[in-house]
Amino acid sequence: MNTNDRPTRILMVCTGNICRSTMAHAVLEQAAARAGVDVIVDSAGVSDEEQGNPIDRRAARVLRDAGYTVPDHRARQIRAGELGEWDLILAMTSRHLNVLERLAERVGVEHEGAPASAAELGQGPRVCLYRDLDPEGSGDVPDPWYGGHQDFLDTLEVIERVTPQILALVR
């Protein structure tokens, strides 16, 4: 919960919104529900190439095999005008972060980096790399789309490691 006594709003962002951001969205949303943490989670892509497409079948398989409910998802592109609506926007790569920062500047949305505490949420959007919250790593979440099954498993491993950090931040 942020300082405004409303659910914390979290947006995951990757390239096409069919793999990484969608997986992170599903895992966080389901983990938050199990933990009783009140959040609103969504995901988007910086590209419009996959707009309207469902989650990648390989991502869906990995989620299902790990016990997650696969979302009925349609990829969408982030809109500059929505940036101010989110408390925390998590970019999967530095390229995505750069796109988000340029969009924010274009529409006059002030943003900060990774929040250190829940008190910093709800004071305007915080835009940072997803792995800024990873206790075991930093940098980009590699795109599994170009790889095989193991790449999707590796992506899920990162997501499952970061998810508790996000939940701890928003409690």
GIRAMO-V554575 format. One record per backbone hydrogen bond with DSSP energy under -0.5 kcal/mol. CO is the residue of the C=O (numbers start at 1). NH is the residue of the N-H. If there is no record, write none. Layout:
co=CO nh=NH
co=CO nh=NH
This chain:
co=2 nh=5
co=6 nh=2
co=8 nh=10
co=8 nh=40
co=9 nh=87
co=9 nh=88
co=10 nh=42
co=11 nh=90
co=12 nh=44
co=13 nh=92
co=14 nh=46
co=15 nh=47
co=18 nh=56
co=19 nh=23
co=20 nh=24
co=21 nh=25
co=22 nh=26
co=23 nh=27
co=24 nh=28
co=25 nh=29
co=26 nh=30
co=27 nh=31
co=28 nh=32
co=29 nh=33
co=30 nh=34
co=31 nh=35
co=32 nh=36
co=32 nh=37
co=33 nh=36
co=36 nh=38
co=37 nh=39
co=38 nh=8
co=39 nh=41
co=40 nh=10
co=42 nh=12
co=44 nh=14
co=45 nh=78
co=48 nh=51
co=50 nh=53
co=53 nh=75
co=56 nh=60
co=57 nh=61
co=58 nh=62
co=59 nh=63
co=60 nh=64
co=61 nh=65
co=62 nh=66
co=63 nh=68
co=64 nh=67
co=71 nh=73
co=75 nh=52
co=76 nh=45
co=79 nh=82
co=80 nh=83
co=82 nh=85
co=83 nh=86
co=87 nh=126
co=88 nh=11
co=88 nh=90
co=89 nh=91
co=89 nh=128
co=90 nh=13
co=91 nh=130
co=92 nh=141
co=93 nh=97
co=94 nh=98
co=95 nh=99
co=96 nh=100
co=97 nh=101
co=98 nh=102
co=99 nh=103
co=100 nh=104
co=101 nh=105
co=102 nh=106
co=103 nh=107
co=104 nh=108
co=104 nh=109
co=105 nh=108
co=108 nh=110
co=112 nh=127
co=117 nh=120
co=118 nh=121
co=120 nh=123
co=121 nh=3
co=124 nh=123
co=125 nh=112
co=125 nh=127
co=126 nh=89
co=126 nh=128
co=128 nh=91
co=129 nh=132
co=130 nh=133
co=131 nh=134
co=133 nh=135
co=134 nh=137
co=139 nh=131
co=140 nh=142
co=142 nh=144
co=143 nh=146
co=144 nh=147
co=148 nh=151
co=148 nh=152
co=149 nh=153
co=150 nh=154
co=151 nh=155
co=152 nh=156
co=153 nh=157
co=154 nh=158
co=155 nh=159
co=156 nh=160
co=157 nh=161
co=158 nh=162
co=159 nh=163
co=160 nh=164
co=162 nh=165
co=162 nh=166
co=163 nh=167
co=164 nh=168
co=165 nh=169
co=166 nh=170
co=167 nh=171
